[in-house]
Amino acid sequence: MKLLHKLMNEMKTLDKKTTFLLKRGLLFSLLLSLFSTFLLAFYESLFALPMLFEIGISLLQTSLMFAVMFFICAISFNIIKKEEK
């Protein structure tokens, strides 16, 4: 619980540029995951294309990793920026 409060306080102290990049990155990840979900739903209706399943799962994993990466990079960039001052 203490870690969650510390993480929330870090999110509140992000500057505008970092927040802008974080929001754009998370939006990109969301759009990529929606596209992969569409591919997986399309695969669900057509079982004849197993390659479609592999592409959908790979895109979903990639989009989730992008979301986590943008989040972690925004927080670490903010910490580095604070230490520089």
Secondary structure, DSSP 8 states (H G I E B T S, - for coil): -HHHHHHHHHHHT--HHHHHHHHHHHHHHHHHHHHHHHHHHHHHH-TT-HHHHHHHHHHHHHHHHHHHHHHHHHHHHHHHHHHH-
